[in-house]
């Protein structure tokens, strides 16, 4: 099923949609900045929520994920 038709995607797919690594997205998901939910052991990111989050980053002017602190640093 194409990503455009999905309601939610796994973290790896969400990262691909943003053009970043899973490691860059996962801390944002776990902190609650990027919306997500669990189904069993899987963590899923709602596609509409991901798009809304990305839009707020653009609107806020701080969408540069390269300046986000890395875990353990």
mmCIF file as Biopython writes it, N, C-alpha, C and O atoms, coordinates in Angstrom:
data_model
#
loop_
_atom_site.group_PDB
_atom_site.id
_atom_site.type_symbol
_atom_site.label_atom_id
_atom_site.label_alt_id
_atom_site.label_comp_id
_atom_site.label_asym_id
_atom_site.label_entity_id
_atom_site.label_seq_id
_atom_site.pdbx_PDB_ins_code
_atom_site.Cartn_x
_atom_site.Cartn_y
_atom_site.Cartn_z
_atom_site.occupancy
_atom_site.B_iso_or_equiv
_atom_site.auth_seq_id
_atom_site.auth_asym_id
_atom_site.pdbx_PDB_model_num
ATOM 1   N N  . UNK A ? 1  ? 0.849  -1.184 0.000  1.0 0.0 1  A 1 
ATOM 2   C CA . UNK A ? 1  ? 0.000  0.000  0.000  1.0 0.0 1  A 1 
ATOM 3   C C  . UNK A ? 1  ? 0.895  1.248  0.000  1.0 0.0 1  A 1 
ATOM 4   O O  . UNK A ? 1  ? 1.812  1.348  0.815  1.0 0.0 1  A 1 
ATOM 5   N N  . UNK A ? 2  ? 0.638  2.185  -0.896 1.0 0.0 2  A 1 
ATOM 6   C CA . UNK A ? 2  ? 1.434  3.417  -0.928 1.0 0.0 2  A 1 
ATOM 7   C C  . UNK A ? 2  ? 1.316  4.188  0.386  1.0 0.0 2  A 1 
ATOM 8   O O  . UNK A ? 2  ? 0.272  4.171  1.038  1.0 0.0 2  A 1 
ATOM 9   N N  . UNK A ? 3  ? 2.384  4.853  0.758  1.0 0.0 3  A 1 
ATOM 10  C CA . UNK A ? 3  ? 2.408  5.624  1.999  1.0 0.0 3  A 1 
ATOM 11  C C  . UNK A ? 3  ? 1.279  6.650  2.018  1.0 0.0 3  A 1 
ATOM 12  O O  . UNK A ? 3  ? 0.695  6.913  3.069  1.0 0.0 3  A 1 
ATOM 13  N N  . UNK A ? 4  ? 0.971  7.224  0.868  1.0 0.0 4  A 1 
ATOM 14  C CA . UNK A ? 4  ? -0.082 8.247  0.811  1.0 0.0 4  A 1 
ATOM 15  C C  . UNK A ? 4  ? -1.445 7.706  1.264  1.0 0.0 4  A 1 
ATOM 16  O O  . UNK A ? 4  ? -2.305 8.467  1.707  1.0 0.0 4  A 1 
ATOM 17  N N  . UNK A ? 5  ? -1.633 6.390  1.149  1.0 0.0 5  A 1 
ATOM 18  C CA . UNK A ? 5  ? -2.908 5.777  1.509  1.0 0.0 5  A 1 
ATOM 19  C C  . UNK A ? 5  ? -2.949 5.276  2.951  1.0 0.0 5  A 1 
ATOM 20  O O  . UNK A ? 5  ? -3.999 4.837  3.421  1.0 0.0 5  A 1 
ATOM 21  N N  . UNK A ? 6  ? -1.832 5.335  3.649  1.0 0.0 6  A 1 
ATOM 22  C CA . UNK A ? 6  ? -1.773 4.831  5.019  1.0 0.0 6  A 1 
ATOM 23  C C  . UNK A ? 6  ? -2.209 5.892  6.013  1.0 0.0 6  A 1 
ATOM 24  O O  . UNK A ? 6  ? -2.032 7.088  5.778  1.0 0.0 6  A 1 
ATOM 25  N N  . UNK A ? 7  ? -2.774 5.452  7.112  1.0 0.0 7  A 1 
ATOM 26  C CA . UNK A ? 7  ? -3.141 6.341  8.211  1.0 0.0 7  A 1 
ATOM 27  C C  . UNK A ? 7  ? -1.935 6.593  9.102  1.0 0.0 7  A 1 
ATOM 28  O O  . UNK A ? 7  ? -1.743 7.700  9.606  1.0 0.0 7  A 1 
ATOM 29  N N  . UNK A ? 8  ? -1.117 5.546  9.292  1.0 0.0 8  A 1 
ATOM 30  C CA . UNK A ? 8  ? 0.070  5.646  10.136 1.0 0.0 8  A 1 
ATOM 31  C C  . UNK A ? 8  ? 1.181  4.788  9.536  1.0 0.0 8  A 1 
ATOM 32  O O  . UNK A ? 8  ? 0.923  3.825  8.813  1.0 0.0 8  A 1 
ATOM 33  N N  . UNK A ? 9  ? 2.419  5.158  9.851  1.0 0.0 9  A 1 
ATOM 34  C CA . UNK A ? 9  ? 3.587  4.434  9.359  1.0 0.0 9  A 1 
ATOM 35  C C  . UNK A ? 9  ? 4.532  4.196  10.527 1.0 0.0 9  A 1 
ATOM 36  O O  . UNK A ? 9  ? 4.429  4.853  11.563 1.0 0.0 9  A 1 
ATOM 37  N N  . UNK A ? 10 ? 5.461  3.248  10.353 1.0 0.0 10 A 1 
ATOM 38  C CA . UNK A ? 10 ? 6.451  3.021  11.399 1.0 0.0 10 A 1 
ATOM 39  C C  . UNK A ? 10 ? 7.465  4.166  11.393 1.0 0.0 10 A 1 
ATOM 40  O O  . UNK A ? 10 ? 7.498  4.980  10.470 1.0 0.0 10 A 1 
ATOM 41  N N  . UNK A ? 11 ? 8.287  4.210  12.438 1.0 0.0 11 A 1 
ATOM 42  C CA . UNK A ? 11 ? 9.230  5.320  12.599 1.0 0.0 11 A 1 
ATOM 43  C C  . UNK A ? 11 ? 10.214 5.372  11.427 1.0 0.0 11 A 1 
ATOM 44  O O  . UNK A ? 11 ? 10.552 6.457  10.955 1.0 0.0 11 A 1 
ATOM 45  N N  . UNK A ? 12 ? 10.665 4.233  10.964 1.0 0.0 12 A 1 
ATOM 46  C CA . UNK A ? 12 ? 11.610 4.215  9.848  1.0 0.0 12 A 1 
ATOM 47  C C  . UNK A ? 12 ? 10.997 4.834  8.591  1.0 0.0 12 A 1 
ATOM 48  O O  . UNK A ? 12 ? 11.654 5.616  7.904  1.0 0.0 12 A 1 
ATOM 49  N N  . UNK A ? 13 ? 9.761  4.494  8.290  1.0 0.0 13 A 1 
ATOM 50  C CA . UNK A ? 13 ? 9.089  5.055  7.115  1.0 0.0 13 A 1 
ATOM 51  C C  . UNK A ? 13 ? 8.842  6.547  7.303  1.0 0.0 13 A 1 
ATOM 52  O O  . UNK A ? 13 ? 9.004  7.327  6.365  1.0 0.0 13 A 1 
ATOM 53  N N  . UNK A ? 14 ? 8.453  6.944  8.506  1.0 0.0 14 A 1 
ATOM 54  C CA . UNK A ? 14 ? 8.246  8.370  8.789  1.0 0.0 14 A 1 
ATOM 55  C C  . UNK A ? 14 ? 9.541  9.144  8.575  1.0 0.0 14 A 1 
ATOM 56  O O  . UNK A ? 14 ? 9.525  10.243 8.020  1.0 0.0 14 A 1 
ATOM 57  N N  . UNK A ? 15 ? 10.657 8.577  9.011  1.0 0.0 15 A 1 
ATOM 58  C CA . UNK A ? 15 ? 11.954 9.231  8.809  1.0 0.0 15 A 1 
ATOM 59  C C  . UNK A ? 15 ? 12.267 9.353  7.322  1.0 0.0 15 A 1 
ATOM 60  O O  . UNK A ? 15 ? 12.753 10.388 6.867  1.0 0.0 15 A 1 
ATOM 61  N N  . UNK A ? 16 ? 11.986 8.291  6.567  1.0 0.0 16 A 1 
ATOM 62  C CA . UNK A ? 16 ? 12.204 8.344  5.114  1.0 0.0 16 A 1 
ATOM 63  C C  . UNK A ? 16 ? 11.350 9.441  4.483  1.0 0.0 16 A 1 
ATOM 64  O O  . UNK A ? 16 ? 11.808 10.149 3.587  1.0 0.0 16 A 1 
ATOM 65  N N  . UNK A ? 17 ? 10.119 9.580  4.945  1.0 0.0 17 A 1 
ATOM 66  C CA . UNK A ? 17 ? 9.236  10.619 4.410  1.0 0.0 17 A 1 
ATOM 67  C C  . UNK A ? 17 ? 9.824  12.013 4.643  1.0 0.0 17 A 1 
ATOM 68  O O  . UNK A ? 17 ? 9.663  12.909 3.814  1.0 0.0 17 A 1 
ATOM 69  N N  . UNK A ? 18 ? 10.506 12.187 5.781  1.0 0.0 18 A 1 
ATOM 70  C CA . UNK A ? 18 ? 11.116 13.477 6.106  1.0 0.0 18 A 1 
ATOM 71  C C  . UNK A ? 18 ? 12.497 13.647 5.495  1.0 0.0 18 A 1 
ATOM 72  O O  . UNK A ? 18 ? 13.034 14.754 5.455  1.0 0.0 18 A 1 
ATOM 73  N N  . UNK A ? 19 ? 13.074 12.539 5.015  1.0 0.0 19 A 1 
ATOM 74  C CA . UNK A ? 19 ? 14.411 12.602 4.440  1.0 0.0 19 A 1 
ATOM 75  C C  . UNK A ? 19 ? 15.503 12.639 5.500  1.0 0.0 19 A 1 
ATOM 76  O O  . UNK A ? 19 ? 16.586 13.174 5.265  1.0 0.0 19 A 1 
ATOM 77  N N  . UNK A ? 20 ? 15.215 12.064 6.679  1.0 0.0 20 A 1 
ATOM 78  C CA . UNK A ? 20 ? 16.195 12.010 7.756  1.0 0.0 20 A 1 
ATOM 79  C C  . UNK A ? 20 ? 16.363 10.560 8.203  1.0 0.0 20 A 1 
ATOM 80  O O  . UNK A ? 20 ? 15.635 9.676  7.750  1.0 0.0 20 A 1 
ATOM 81  N N  . UNK A ? 21 ? 17.310 10.324 9.077  1.0 0.0 21 A 1 
ATOM 82  C CA . UNK A ? 21 ? 17.537 8.967  9.570  1.0 0.0 21 A 1 
ATOM 83  C C  . UNK A ? 21 ? 16.534 8.623  10.675 1.0 0.0 21 A 1 
ATOM 84  O O  . UNK A ? 21 ? 15.955 9.502  11.314 1.0 0.0 21 A 1 
ATOM 85  N N  . UNK A ? 22 ? 16.353 7.337  10.873 1.0 0.0 22 A 1 
ATOM 86  C CA . UNK A ? 22 ? 15.504 6.858  11.959 1.0 0.0 22 A 1 
ATOM 87  C C  . UNK A ? 22 ? 16.057 7.354  13.290 1.0 0.0 22 A 1 
ATOM 88  O O  . UNK A ? 22 ? 15.300 7.722  14.188 1.0 0.0 22 A 1 
ATOM 89  N N  . UNK A ? 23 ? 17.387 7.360  13.410 1.0 0.0 23 A 1 
ATOM 90  C CA . UNK A ? 23 ? 18.033 7.821  14.642 1.0 0.0 23 A 1 
ATOM 91  C C  . UNK A ? 23 ? 17.790 9.291  14.933 1.0 0.0 23 A 1 
ATOM 92  O O  . UNK A ? 23 ? 17.772 9.695  16.095 1.0 0.0 23 A 1 
ATOM 93  N N  . UNK A ? 24 ? 17.604 10.095 13.897 1.0 0.0 24 A 1 
ATOM 94  C CA . UNK A ? 24 ? 17.310 11.517 14.094 1.0 0.0 24 A 1 
ATOM 95  C C  . UNK A ? 24 ? 15.851 11.721 14.500 1.0 0.0 24 A 1 
ATOM 96  O O  . UNK A ? 24 ? 15.542 12.626 15.275 1.0 0.0 24 A 1 
ATOM 97  N N  . UNK A ? 25 ? 14.954 10.882 13.977 1.0 0.0 25 A 1 
ATOM 98  C CA . UNK A ? 25 ? 13.529 11.042 14.273 1.0 0.0 25 A 1 
ATOM 99  C C  . UNK A ? 25 ? 13.126 10.419 15.599 1.0 0.0 25 A 1 
ATOM 100 O O  . UNK A ? 25 ? 12.265 10.949 16.302 1.0 0.0 25 A 1 
ATOM 101 N N  . UNK A ? 26 ? 13.743 9.305  15.941 1.0 0.0 26 A 1 
ATOM 102 C CA . UNK A ? 26 ? 13.286 8.559  17.115 1.0 0.0 26 A 1 
ATOM 103 C C  . UNK A ? 26 ? 13.271 9.398  18.397 1.0 0.0 26 A 1 
ATOM 104 O O  . UNK A ? 26 ? 12.293 9.307  19.139 1.0 0.0 26 A 1 
ATOM 105 N N  . UNK A ? 27 ? 14.287 10.207 18.704 1.0 0.0 27 A 1 
ATOM 106 C CA . UNK A ? 27 ? 14.208 11.034 19.917 1.0 0.0 27 A 1 
ATOM 107 C C  . UNK A ? 27 ? 13.046 12.030 19.891 1.0 0.0 27 A 1 
ATOM 108 O O  . UNK A ? 27 ? 12.459 12.328 20.932 1.0 0.0 27 A 1 
ATOM 109 N N  . UNK A ? 28 ? 12.716 12.541 18.712 1.0 0.0 28 A 1 
ATOM 110 C CA . UNK A ? 28 ? 11.588 13.468 18.595 1.0 0.0 28 A 1 
ATOM 111 C C  . UNK A ? 28 ? 10.267 12.751 18.851 1.0 0.0 28 A 1 
ATOM 112 O O  . UNK A ? 28 ? 9.344  13.317 19.435 1.0 0.0 28 A 1 
ATOM 113 N N  . UNK A ? 29 ? 10.189 11.506 18.409 1.0 0.0 29 A 1 
ATOM 114 C CA . UNK A ? 29 ? 8.994  10.691 18.656 1.0 0.0 29 A 1 
ATOM 115 C C  . UNK A ? 29 ? 8.883  10.370 20.141 1.0 0.0 29 A 1 
ATOM 116 O O  . UNK A ? 29 ? 7.817  10.528 20.736 1.0 0.0 29 A 1 
ATOM 117 N N  . UNK A ? 30 ? 9.974  9.924  20.734 1.0 0.0 30 A 1 
ATOM 118 C CA . UNK A ? 30 ? 9.946  9.508  22.131 1.0 0.0 30 A 1 
ATOM 119 C C  . UNK A ? 30 ? 9.723  10.676 23.085 1.0 0.0 30 A 1 
ATOM 120 O O  . UNK A ? 30 ? 9.188  10.485 24.177 1.0 0.0 30 A 1 
ATOM 121 N N  . UNK A ? 31 ? 10.122 11.876 22.693 1.0 0.0 31 A 1 
ATOM 122 C CA . UNK A ? 31 ? 9.904  13.052 23.539 1.0 0.0 31 A 1 
ATOM 123 C C  . UNK A ? 31 ? 8.474  13.571 23.417 1.0 0.0 31 A 1 
ATOM 124 O O  . UNK A ? 31 ? 8.040  14.404 24.213 1.0 0.0 31 A 1 
ATOM 125 N N  . UNK A ? 32 ? 7.745  13.075 22.415 1.0 0.0 32 A 1 
ATOM 126 C CA . UNK A ? 32 ? 6.374  13.544 22.201 1.0 0.0 32 A 1 
ATOM 127 C C  . UNK A ? 32 ? 6.274  14.712 21.241 1.0 0.0 32 A 1 
ATOM 128 O O  . UNK A ? 32 ? 5.173  15.167 20.932 1.0 0.0 32 A 1 
ATOM 129 N N  . UNK A ? 33 ? 7.414  15.207 20.763 1.0 0.0 33 A 1 
ATOM 130 C CA . UNK A ? 33 ? 7.372  16.315 19.798 1.0 0.0 33 A 1 
ATOM 131 C C  . UNK A ? 33 ? 6.665  15.884 18.520 1.0 0.0 33 A 1 
ATOM 132 O O  . UNK A ? 33 ? 5.847  16.627 17.976 1.0 0.0 33 A 1 
ATOM 133 N N  . UNK A ? 34 ? 6.976  14.699 18.049 1.0 0.0 34 A 1 
ATOM 134 C CA . UNK A ? 34 ? 6.303  14.115 16.886 1.0 0.0 34 A 1 
ATOM 135 C C  . UNK A ? 34 ? 5.280  13.118 17.434 1.0 0.0 34 A 1 
ATOM 136 O O  . UNK A ? 34 ? 5.648  12.233 18.206 1.0 0.0 34 A 1 
ATOM 137 N N  . UNK A ? 35 ? 4.019  13.239 17.058 1.0 0.0 35 A 1 
ATOM 138 C CA . UNK A ? 35 ? 2.995  12.345 17.614 1.0 0.0 35 A 1 
ATOM 139 C C  . UNK A ? 35 ? 3.220  10.892 17.195 1.0 0.0 35 A 1 
ATOM 140 O O  . UNK A ? 35 ? 3.667  10.609 16.083 1.0 0.0 35 A 1 
ATOM 141 N N  . UNK A ? 36 ? 2.901  9.987  18.109 1.0 0.0 36 A 1 
ATOM 142 C CA . UNK A ? 36 ? 3.019  8.559  17.816 1.0 0.0 36 A 1 
ATOM 143 C C  . UNK A ? 36 ? 2.135  7.784  18.783 1.0 0.0 36 A 1 
ATOM 144 O O  . UNK A ? 36 ? 1.633  8.325  19.768 1.0 0.0 36 A 1 
ATOM 145 N N  . UNK A ? 37 ? 1.959  6.509  18.476 1.0 0.0 37 A 1 
ATOM 146 C CA . UNK A ? 37 ? 1.216  5.618  19.358 1.0 0.0 37 A 1 
ATOM 147 C C  . UNK A ? 37 ? 1.740  4.213  19.167 1.0 0.0 37 A 1 
ATOM 148 O O  . UNK A ? 37 ? 2.397  3.910  18.171 1.0 0.0 37 A 1 
ATOM 149 N N  . UNK A ? 38 ? 1.443  3.362  20.128 1.0 0.0 38 A 1 
ATOM 150 C CA . UNK A ? 38 ? 1.916  1.987  20.050 1.0 0.0 38 A 1 
ATOM 151 C C  . UNK A ? 38 ? 0.764  1.045  19.744 1.0 0.0 38 A 1 
ATOM 152 O O  . UNK A ? 38 ? -0.353 1.219  20.232 1.0 0.0 38 A 1 
ATOM 153 N N  . UNK A ? 39 ? 1.055  0.061  18.941 1.0 0.0 39 A 1 
ATOM 154 C CA . UNK A ? 39 ? 0.157  -1.061 18.686 1.0 0.0 39 A 1 
ATOM 155 C C  . UNK A ? 39 ? 1.001  -2.293 18.969 1.0 0.0 39 A 1 
ATOM 156 O O  . UNK A ? 39 ? 1.883  -2.645 18.187 1.0 0.0 39 A 1 
ATOM 157 N N  . UNK A ? 40 ? 0.728  -2.937 20.078 1.0 0.0 40 A 1 
ATOM 158 C CA . UNK A ? 40 ? 1.592  -4.028 20.498 1.0 0.0 40 A 1 
ATOM 159 C C  . UNK A ? 40 ? 2.981  -3.489 20.773 1.0 0.0 40 A 1 
ATOM 160 O O  . UNK A ? 40 ? 3.147  -2.571 21.576 1.0 0.0 40 A 1 
ATOM 161 N N  . UNK A ? 41 ? 3.970  -4.048 20.119 1.0 0.0 41 A 1 
ATOM 162 C CA . UNK A ? 41 ? 5.347  -3.599 20.292 1.0 0.0 41 A 1 
ATOM 163 C C  . UNK A ? 41 ? 5.769  -2.568 19.256 1.0 0.0 41 A 1 
ATOM 164 O O  . UNK A ? 41 ? 6.873  -2.028 19.326 1.0 0.0 41 A 1 
ATOM 165 N N  . UNK A ? 42 ? 4.900  -2.296 18.303 1.0 0.0 42 A 1 
ATOM 166 C CA . UNK A ? 42 ? 5.241  -1.355 17.223 1.0 0.0 42 A 1 
ATOM 167 C C  . UNK A ? 42 ? 4.865  0.062  17.588 1.0 0.0 42 A 1 
ATOM 168 O O  . UNK A ? 42 ? 3.791  0.306  18.139 1.0 0.0 42 A 1 
ATOM 169 N N  . UNK A ? 43 ? 5.747  0.997  17.282 1.0 0.0 43 A 1 
ATOM 170 C CA . UNK A ? 43 ? 5.449  2.415  17.446 1.0 0.0 43 A 1 
ATOM 171 C C  . UNK A ? 43 ? 5.120  2.962  16.070 1.0 0.0 43 A 1 
ATOM 172 O O  . UNK A ? 43 ? 5.904  2.818  15.131 1.0 0.0 43 A 1 
ATOM 173 N N  . UNK A ? 44 ? 3.961  3.588  15.954 1.0 0.0 44 A 1 
ATOM 174 C CA . UNK A ? 44 ? 3.498  4.133  14.680 1.0 0.0 44 A 1 
ATOM 175 C C  . UNK A ? 44 ? 3.347  5.643  14.774 1.0 0.0 44 A 1 
ATOM 176 O O  . UNK A ? 44 ? 3.060  6.194  15.837 1.0 0.0 44 A 1 
ATOM 177 N N  . UNK A ? 45 ? 3.545  6.294  13.645 1.0 0.0 45 A 1 
ATOM 178 C CA . UNK A ? 45 ? 3.429  7.749  13.540 1.0 0.0 45 A 1 
ATOM 179 C C  . UNK A ? 45 ? 2.277  8.047  12.594 1.0 0.0 45 A 1 
ATOM 180 O O  . UNK A ? 45 ? 2.314  7.632  11.436 1.0 0.0 45 A 1 
ATOM 181 N N  . UNK A ? 46 ? 1.245  8.764  13.064 1.0 0.0 46 A 1 
ATOM 182 C CA . UNK A ? 46 ? 0.149  9.125  12.162 1.0 0.0 46 A 1 
ATOM 183 C C  . UNK A ? 46 ? 0.666  10.035 11.039 1.0 0.0 46 A 1 
ATOM 184 O O  . UNK A ? 46 ? 1.356  11.020 11.304 1.0 0.0 46 A 1 
ATOM 185 N N  . UNK A ? 47 ? 0.336  9.709  9.809  1.0 0.0 47 A 1 
ATOM 186 C CA . UNK A ? 47 ? 0.827  10.475 8.660  1.0 0.0 47 A 1 
ATOM 187 C C  . UNK A ? 47 ? 0.345  11.923 8.741  1.0 0.0 47 A 1 
ATOM 188 O O  . UNK A ? 47 ? 1.128  12.841 8.497  1.0 0.0 47 A 1 
ATOM 189 N N  . UNK A ? 48 ? -0.917 12.144 9.075  1.0 0.0 48 A 1 
ATOM 190 C CA . UNK A ? 48 ? -1.418 13.523 9.197  1.0 0.0 48 A 1 
ATOM 191 C C  . UNK A ? 48 ? -0.697 14.275 10.309 1.0 0.0 48 A 1 
ATOM 192 O O  . UNK A ? 48 ? -0.397 15.461 10.168 1.0 0.0 48 A 1 
ATOM 193 N N  . UNK A ? 49 ? -0.418 13.587 11.417 1.0 0.0 49 A 1 
ATOM 194 C CA . UNK A ? 49 ? 0.314  14.210 12.519 1.0 0.0 49 A 1 
ATOM 195 C C  . UNK A ? 49 ? 1.737  14.550 12.132 1.0 0.0 49 A 1 
ATOM 196 O O  . UNK A ? 49 ? 2.255  15.593 12.531 1.0 0.0 49 A 1 
ATOM 197 N N  . UNK A ? 50 ? 2.380  13.682 11.359 1.0 0.0 50 A 1 
ATOM 198 C CA . UNK A ? 50 ? 3.735  13.937 10.887 1.0 0.0 50 A 1 
ATOM 199 C C  . UNK A ? 50 ? 3.762  15.162 9.979  1.0 0.0 50 A 1 
ATOM 200 O O  . UNK A ? 50 ? 4.632  16.024 10.102 1.0 0.0 50 A 1 
ATOM 201 N N  . UNK A ? 51 ? 2.808  15.224 9.080  1.0 0.0 51 A 1 
ATOM 202 C CA . UNK A ? 51 ? 2.728  16.393 8.176  1.0 0.0 51 A 1 
ATOM 203 C C  . UNK A ? 51 ? 2.447  17.674 8.953  1.0 0.0 51 A 1 
ATOM 204 O O  . UNK A ? 51 ? 3.024  18.721 8.659  1.0 0.0 51 A 1 
ATOM 205 N N  . UNK A ? 52 ? 1.564  17.593 9.939  1.0 0.0 52 A 1 
ATOM 206 C CA . UNK A ? 52 ? 1.251  18.770 10.757 1.0 0.0 52 A 1 
ATOM 207 C C  . UNK A ? 52 ? 2.480  19.215 11.546 1.0 0.0 52 A 1 
ATOM 208 O O  . UNK A ? 52 ? 2.763  20.409 11.644 1.0 0.0 52 A 1 
ATOM 209 N N  . UNK A ? 53 ? 3.208  18.246 12.110 1.0 0.0 53 A 1 
ATOM 210 C CA . UNK A ? 53 ? 4.417  18.589 12.858 1.0 0.0 53 A 1 
ATOM 211 C C  . UNK A ? 53 ? 5.427  19.273 11.940 1.0 0.0 53 A 1 
ATOM 212 O O  . UNK A ? 53 ? 6.013  20.292 12.308 1.0 0.0 53 A 1 
ATOM 213 N N  . UNK A ? 54 ? 5.633  18.712 10.741 1.0 0.0 54 A 1 
ATOM 214 C CA . UNK A ? 54 ? 6.583  19.303 9.799  1.0 0.0 54 A 1 
ATOM 215 C C  . UNK A ? 54 ? 6.171  20.725 9.435  1.0 0.0 54 A 1 
ATOM 216 O O  . UNK A ? 54 ? 7.020  21.609 9.318  1.0 0.0 54 A 1 
ATOM 217 N N  . UNK A ? 55 ? 4.875  20.947 9.256  1.0 0.0 55 A 1 
ATOM 218 C CA . UNK A ? 55 ? 4.389  22.289 8.924  1.0 0.0 55 A 1 
ATOM 219 C C  . UNK A ? 55 ? 4.665  23.269 10.058 1.0 0.0 55 A 1 
ATOM 220 O O  . UNK A ? 55 ? 4.996  24.427 9.805  1.0 0.0 55 A 1 
ATOM 221 N N  . UNK A ? 56 ? 4.532  22.817 11.310 1.0 0.0 56 A 1 
ATOM 222 C CA . UNK A ? 56 ? 4.816  23.720 12.430 1.0 0.0 56 A 1 
ATOM 223 C C  . UNK A ? 56 ? 6.296  24.053 12.489 1.0 0.0 56 A 1 
ATOM 224 O O  . UNK A ? 56 ? 6.664  25.149 12.912 1.0 0.0 56 A 1 
ATOM 225 N N  . UNK A ? 57 ? 7.149  23.131 12.074 1.0 0.0 57 A 1 
ATOM 226 C CA . UNK A ? 57 ? 8.587  23.389 12.064 1.0 0.0 57 A 1 
ATOM 227 C C  . UNK A ? 57 ? 8.923  24.442 11.022 1.0 0.0 57 A 1 
ATOM 228 O O  . UNK A ? 57 ? 9.770  25.305 11.252 1.0 0.0 57 A 1 
ATOM 229 N N  . UNK A ? 58 ? 8.266  24.370 9.887  1.0 0.0 58 A 1 
ATOM 230 C CA . UNK A ? 58 ? 8.475  25.362 8.838  1.0 0.0 58 A 1 
ATOM 231 C C  . UNK A ? 58 ? 7.938  26.712 9.300  1.0 0.0 58 A 1 
ATOM 232 O O  . UNK A ? 58 ? 8.609  27.733 9.148  1.0 0.0 58 A 1 
ATOM 233 N N  . UNK A ? 59 ? 6.724  26.720 9.867  1.0 0.0 59 A 1 
ATOM 234 C CA . UNK A ? 59 ? 6.112  27.963 10.337 1.0 0.0 59 A 1 
ATOM 235 C C  . UNK A ? 59 ? 6.922  28.615 11.446 1.0 0.0 59 A 1 
ATOM 236 O O  . UNK A ? 59 ? 7.022  29.840 11.514 1.0 0.0 59 A 1 
ATOM 237 N N  . UNK A ? 60 ? 7.506  27.780 12.327 1.0 0.0 60 A 1 
ATOM 238 C CA . UNK A ? 60 ? 8.272  28.305 13.449 1.0 0.0 60 A 1 
ATOM 239 C C  . UNK A ? 60 ? 9.674  28.723 13.043 1.0 0.0 60 A 1 
ATOM 240 O O  . UNK A ? 60 ? 10.351 29.435 13.784 1.0 0.0 60 A 1 
ATOM 241 N N  . UNK A ? 61 ? 10.115 28.284 11.864 1.0 0.0 61 A 1 
ATOM 242 C CA . UNK A ? 61 ? 11.438 28.649 11.398 1.0 0.0 61 A 1 
ATOM 243 C C  . UNK A ? 61 ? 12.550 27.847 12.043 1.0 0.0 61 A 1 
ATOM 244 O O  . UNK A ? 61 ? 13.726 28.172 11.878 1.0 0.0 61 A 1 
ATOM 245 N N  . UNK A ? 62 ? 12.187 26.787 12.789 1.0 0.0 62 A 1 
ATOM 246 C CA . UNK A ? 62 ? 13.224 25.975 13.434 1.0 0.0 62 A 1 
ATOM 247 C C  . UNK A ? 62 ? 13.185 24.540 12.928 1.0 0.0 62 A 1 
ATOM 248 O O  . UNK A ? 62 ? 13.379 23.597 13.696 1.0 0.0 62 A 1 
ATOM 249 N N  . UNK A ? 63 ? 12.935 24.382 11.644 1.0 0.0 63 A 1 
ATOM 250 C CA . UNK A ? 63 ? 12.797 23.060 11.076 1.0 0.0 63 A 1 
ATOM 251 C C  . UNK A ? 63 ? 14.108 22.358 10.775 1.0 0.0 63 A 1 
ATOM 252 O O  . UNK A ? 63 ? 14.107 21.274 10.190 1.0 0.0 63 A 1 
ATOM 253 N N  . UNK A ? 64 ? 15.232 22.956 11.165 1.0 0.0 64 A 1 
ATOM 254 C CA . UNK A ? 64 ? 16.523 22.338 10.887 1.0 0.0 64 A 1 
ATOM 255 C C  . UNK A ? 64 ? 16.833 21.293 11.947 1.0 0.0 64 A 1 
ATOM 256 O O  . UNK A ? 64 ? 17.306 21.627 13.033 1.0 0.0 64 A 1 
ATOM 257 N N  . UNK A ? 65 ? 16.567 20.028 11.633 1.0 0.0 65 A 1 
ATOM 258 C CA . UNK A ? 65 ? 16.784 18.950 12.595 1.0 0.0 65 A 1 
ATOM 259 C C  . UNK A ? 65 ? 18.260 18.750 12.892 1.0 0.0 65 A 1 
ATOM 260 O O  . UNK A ? 65 ? 18.606 18.110 13.884 1.0 0.0 65 A 1 
ATOM 261 N N  . UNK A ? 66 ? 19.133 19.284 12.054 1.0 0.0 66 A 1 
ATOM 262 C CA . UNK A ? 66 ? 20.560 19.122 12.298 1.0 0.0 66 A 1 
ATOM 263 C C  . UNK A ? 66 ? 20.977 19.816 13.579 1.0 0.0 66 A 1 
ATOM 264 O O  . UNK A ? 66 ? 22.007 19.474 14.160 1.0 0.0 66 A 1 
ATOM 265 N N  . UNK A ? 67 ? 20.190 20.789 14.029 1.0 0.0 67 A 1 
ATOM 266 C CA . UNK A ? 67 ? 20.531 21.519 15.254 1.0 0.0 67 A 1 
ATOM 267 C C  . UNK A ? 67 ? 19.850 20.946 16.488 1.0 0.0 67 A 1 
ATOM 268 O O  . UNK A ? 67 ? 19.982 21.509 17.575 1.0 0.0 67 A 1 
ATOM 269 N N  . UNK A ? 68 ? 19.135 19.854 16.347 1.0 0.0 68 A 1 
ATOM 270 C CA . UNK A ? 68 ? 18.534 19.177 17.496 1.0 0.0 68 A 1 
ATOM 271 C C  . UNK A ? 68 ? 19.634 18.435 18.241 1.0 0.0 68 A 1 
ATOM 272 O O  . UNK A ? 68 ? 20.514 17.853 17.606 1.0 0.0 68 A 1 
ATOM 273 N N  . UNK A ? 69 ? 19.608 18.441 19.588 1.0 0.0 69 A 1 
ATOM 274 C CA . UNK A ? 69 ? 20.630 17.689 20.318 1.0 0.0 69 A 1 
ATOM 275 C C  . UNK A ? 69 ? 20.523 16.204 20.039 1.0 0.0 69 A 1 
ATOM 276 O O  . UNK A ? 69 ? 19.421 15.668 19.921 1.0 0.0 69 A 1 
ATOM 277 N N  . UNK A ? 70 ? 21.652 15.544 19.936 1.0 0.0 70 A 1 
ATOM 278 C CA . UNK A ? 70 ? 21.682 14.104 19.703 1.0 0.0 70 A 1 
ATOM 279 C C  . UNK A ? 70 ? 21.630 13.387 21.041 1.0 0.0 70 A 1 
ATOM 280 O O  . UNK A ? 70 ? 22.153 13.888 22.037 1.0 0.0 70 A 1 
ATOM 281 N N  . UNK A ? 71 ? 21.007 12.224 21.071 1.0 0.0 71 A 1 
ATOM 282 C CA . UNK A ? 71 ? 20.944 11.473 22.323 1.0 0.0 71 A 1 
ATOM 283 C C  . UNK A ? 71 ? 22.350 11.162 22.848 1.0 0.0 71 A 1 
ATOM 284 O O  . UNK A ? 71 ? 23.253 10.800 22.093 1.0 0.0 71 A 1 
ATOM 285 N N  . UNK A ? 72 ? 22.500 11.311 24.138 1.0 0.0 72 A 1 
ATOM 286 C CA . UNK A ? 72 ? 23.775 10.995 24.770 1.0 0.0 72 A 1 
ATOM 287 C C  . UNK A ? 72 ? 24.850 12.058 24.614 1.0 0.0 72 A 1 
ATOM 288 O O  . UNK A ? 72 ? 26.006 11.833 24.974 1.0 0.0 72 A 1 
ATOM 289 N N  . UNK A ? 73 ? 24.469 13.236 24.071 1.0 0.0 73 A 1 
ATOM 290 C CA . UNK A ? 73 ? 25.475 14.297 23.929 1.0 0.0 73 A 1 
ATOM 291 C C  . UNK A ? 73 ? 25.135 15.447 24.810 1.0 0.0 73 A 1 
ATOM 292 O O  . UNK A ? 73 ? 25.860 16.441 24.834 1.0 0.0 73 A 1 
#
